[in-house]
Amino acid sequence: MSIRPNPPERSLTELSRQGLRDLLLSWGEPRYRADQLYRWLFQRGVRDVEQMTDLSKSLRRHLRENEYTIGRVTLEKVRESIDGTRKLQFRLADGAAIESVLIPMPGGLFTQCLSSQVGCAMDCQFCYTGTLGLSRHLTSGEMIDQVVRAADGLPPGSRIDHIVYMGMGEPLHNFDAVVASLGVICDPDGCGYSHKRVTISTSGLVPQIDKLGRVAPVNLAISLNASNDEVRNQIMPVNKRWNIDALIEAVRRYPLPPRRKLTFEYVLLGGVNDTDDDARRLVKLLVGLPARINIIPWNPFEGTRFLRPADERVRSFQRILLDRGLTATVRVTKGLDIDAACGQLGERPSA
Ligand code: SF4
């Protein structure tokens, strides 16, 4: 499959803070003007230059005349689940569709699950997004725009507390744009999330895990989903390139900031990876790591061969991990009725 290139467009939200400074300096504007513009774009989420009241009239006119747009992501639809989960459906400037999910937490807080690609190339067998293949990478601005525009889909009095790159796509496959997006999302003058409130989830791209550790002190989540290579090869083709041993070694090298834990996601597939022996092997793999295991009973979608495990099987699997001293939680399924649960994102043909 050929990957479509990102559409060319002059959007201000594609520029880093330095990029905005360079642009405005080239127009003869002082550096503080770029910082004002930056805060309007990312801290306040303003989309209309006319509302940027501390910018000079001539600068506002210049921005309009040079046809700079603000963002290339339009919030098209918000679907709300009976459990309070909100699925945000975005339309991109080239017509592609992506989704982002707001997961409710106690105290009026939400975790936002971001997409990093249109579709995904990783082909994990249990994931609906994987069946779509990869159309294209998202730009950094398209990722940031999901965060900025999510405020439009929030109930009054609530706020987003945590960002997870766990929506459509493999974020480390789109490494440079993801790192560029972190530069704005984690900037106090940008979206203002500290690195400890941001998590990148990966299916296991080993060289990029090493690279990420060198450039951004964010939390790391590993989508593990098997306790041996035989099963992981079958359900996650990436394992044929970097097997479990290589992945665990990379995770051990990851420079985790003090007092933080690595997250291991384990999608439990009935009859595939959910036996007590799997749980015991998982204990052996993760022993000595500051690990939190997130057990995710598989969420069904049409046309797959997998089964959701019985509740008793899920409890037995978890009990073995807990008895060996590991931190293991079972993720409460949220957003199932609106196809917003883990592994279900992506436009349906009939949507
Ligand atoms: S689980 Fe993640 S990496 Fe795997 S196919 Fe789905 S979106 Fe891609």
Residues whose N, C-alpha, C, O or C-beta is under 5 A from the ligand:
A	BS01	SF4	C120 M122 D123 C124 C127 T129 G130 G167 M168 G169 E170 S203
